Amino acid sequence: MIPTAFDYTAPTTLDEAVAALQEGGDEAKILAGGQSLVPVLRLRMADPGVLVDLRKIAELREITQDGDGVRIGAMATHHAVLSHPLVKEHVALLAETEGTVADPQVRHRGTLGGALVHADPAGDLGAVAVALDAEFEIVGPGGRRTVPAAEFFVDYFATAVEEDEILSSIRFPSYAGWTARYEKFQRVAQSWSVVSVACAIRTGGAGIAEARIALTNMGATPIRATAVEEALIGPATTEAITAAAAHAADDTYPVDDTSASAEYRQHLARVLTARAVRACVG
């Protein structure tokens, strides 16, 4: 199917992009990597009056050291993120997860910010942001503001970014020295997650000193598994890990659909959490 007619603009600065969104009003739509938007346009499930293409804004593609963390421009592609040395060193969980997103063609076109703002509950990257306490910088007519990951995801396909705002960057604290694993269950290769677990572990002399764990597709938004994190602190025995992972489905709200039942998703959350933690601690 062919999309309906629309105007197109490609600003070169964030200020120009924000102004274009204001001018377009409810008719304006942001084009990032286009991996989610273009199929929707072709099916005429969206009918924008104007597309604001962000690809010419250089600062949105930058990946830089930011204090003791890493700041990633929202337009950085999945491939750029997963292959960047700063990300590999400081945010290994993000690099590993990016390597599971779709296929190489999509990873070279799709963007980190676009995927996060799309906020599909089956999308892989939201759980990483929540697990690692990322911060989202959002730019709009009122200037810049920062939103923590815990407040960024609002509901199905909904985030804290308003209609006249643009996600400019995502900042991740440094987790250098932590081990990481993204354990993903999918029906076929390159498909959406049925359930996945984002896990980062810092080990100490007595076993596990800190743990960061979040779940993909276990509710309307990514869910932080705090009960598991707390239960993991201590000796990293098989029994302790299994007991901690038993809490993975606590306070989750999975759905029944053609991919899996809610009950099976809860089972998967427990199994995959234990598997991810074991991989992290060797």
N, C-alpha and C positions, 0 to 999 in steps of 0.2 A: 504494500500500500504506500502511496505517496503522501508525505506530510502536507498540511495546509500551508499556505503562503505566510511568510513572516519576514520582518526586517532583521538586519544583522549588523552588529557593531563589534569592533575588536579594539577596545581601549588599550593604551600602553602603560597606564598608571592606575593605581588603586583608586585614587580620587576620581579619575575619569570613569572608572567602572561603577563606583558608587553613584555618581551623578547620572550615569546611563540607567541604572536601576530605578532611581527616583523618577526620572523622566518617563520610563516605561510603565511605572506603577504596577498594577496587578497583571499587566500583559507581559512583563519582562521575565525572562528565565535565564539563569546562568548556564553557560556551557563550559565545562571543565574538560575532562577526558572524553566525555560523550558516551561512555560505555553503558550507562544506564539511561541517559536521556534520549539518545538517538533511536533506540528501539521503540521507546514510548512515543516519540514523534511519528515514526513510521506507521505505528498502529493507530495514530490519532487519538491516543489516550491523553495527550497533552496538546494544547492549541495556543501556544504563546504568540503574542504580537511581535515580540522582538527577542532575539537571542543576544546575550552579552557574553562574548567569547573572551576568556581570561588568558589565553595562551601567549599573548604578546607582553604580559606583565612579568618582567624578568625576576623581580624580587620574590614572586610567588613560587619560583622553582628552586630557591636557594636552600642548601642544607649546611648549617653552620653550628659551631660550638657556641653555646650560650651559657656562660658561667660554668656550673658543674653539670650542665645538661646539653641536649641537642635540640636545636630548633629546625623544623622541617617545613618548608613552604607548602602551602596547600596544593599547589600545582605540580609538585614533584611526583614523577611517575612511580608506580610500584617498583619497576626495575631499578630506577635511580636510587630509591630508598634501600632496597635489599642489597644492592651492590656497593653502597657508600661505606668507606672505612670507619667514619665516625659512628654510623648506625651499628655496624658490626661490633665495634668496641664497647659502646655505651648502652645500646638498646638491642641486644642480641635477639630478644623475643620478637621484636618488631621485624627484624631482618628475616628470621626464620618464617614468621607468619606470612610475610609478603611473598615468599617463595611458593606458598600454597594457593595463592589467589589465581583462580581461573587458569589461563594458559599464557605462554610467552607473548603472543600477539596482544592480548588484553593488558598484560603487565607493562608493555611498552607504550600503551596509549592511556590506560586508566590512571587516575591520580589518587594519592592518599587522601587528600581533602575531599575530593568528589565522593569517594566511597564512604567516608565518615559522615558527610552531610546527607547522603542518600539514606543512611540509617536503616538499611534492611536488617532485621533481626538475625537473618542467616548470614550476614556479611561477617567476614573474619576479623576485621581490624578494630571494630568497636571494643571487643573484649580485651584486646591488648591495651588500648588507651585507658580503659577502666582499671585493669589490673595494675598498670604502672603509674597511675595518678597523673596522666598527661594534662596539660593545660592548653586550651584553645583560645587563640587570639582572633577576635571578630571585629571587623571594620564596618562602620556604617555612617550615616549622616551625623550622628552624635560623637563620632570619634572612635577610638579603639577601646575594647573591653576584653577582659580575660575571664573565661568560664572553665571551672575544673571539670574533668571528665565525668565525675559523679553527677554533675548537673547538666551536662551537655545533651545527653540522650533523653528525650522527653517521652516518646511513644513510638508506635510503629511508623517508620519513615518520617519522624519528626524530631527536630533538634532545637537547641536554643538560638539558632541563627534565624533572625527575622527576615521577612520578605525583601527588605531594603538593605540587608547586610550581606557581607561576604566573609567567609572563613579565610583568614590570611595565612595562618601558620599554626603548627602544633608543636608544643615544647614537651619533651620527655626528660625527666631527671635521669642522671647517669646510673646505670646498673652494671657498671664495669665489674667484672669478677663474678657476677651471678651466672648460674647456668639457666638455660631456657629450653622450653619445649612447647610447641603448639600441636596438640593431639587432635586430629580432625577425622570425623566419621562422615562419609558421603556415599551416596548410592553408586555413583560412577565418577571416574576421574574428571576433574575440572568443574564439577557441579557445586551447588551451594552446600553448606554444612547442614547435615541433619542435626548434629550436636558437635561442638568442639570445645576444647579447654585450652586456655592460655595460662601458662605456668612459668614462673620465675622463682628460683630458689637461691638463697645465700646460705652456704654451709659454714659451720663453725666447728670448734673442737669437740663439742658434745653432739654434733649431728646437724639438724636444720636450725639455723639461727633466725631466718626470716623467710616468709613465703608470700608470693603474690599470685592469686589465682582468680580468673574470671571465666564465665561461661558464655558461649555463643548459642543463640537460638533456643534458650530456655525461658524466654519471656519476651515481652514487647521491646525490651532494651537489654543490652549486655548486663550480666549480673555478677557482682563481686561475691566470691565464695568465702566470706570472712570466717565462717565457722570452720571450714577446712584449714584456712591459714593458721588460725589459733591452735587447732588440734595438732598440726604438724610440728610445732616447735618442740624440739627434743631429739632423741635418738631416731635415726632414719632406718628403723627396722621394717621388714615386710609387714609385720603385724600392725605396727604403729601407722604406717602409710595406709593400709587397708582400712583401719578404723577411722582415720581422719577422712578418707575419701568417701566413707559412708554418709558423710554430711553434705556431699556435693549438691544433692537435689533439694536441700532444705531451702524453703522460701523461694522456690522457683515456680514458674507458671507456664510450662510448655503447652503447646497446642496439639490436638489430634489432626493430622492431615494425611495425604496420600503417601508421604515419606515415612511416617512413623506415628505411633500413638504417643500420647503424653506419658503413659506409664513406661513405654520403652525408652523414651528420651531421658526420663529420670534414671533408668537403669544405665543408659549409656553415659550419663554425666558422672556417675559413680565409677564406672569401669575406666573411662578415659582419664579421669582425674588421677586415679591410682597409677595408671600407665604413664601419664605425663610426669608425675612426681618421681616415679622410679627411674625414668629416663634422665631426669635432672640430677639425681643423686648417684647414678651409676649402679 
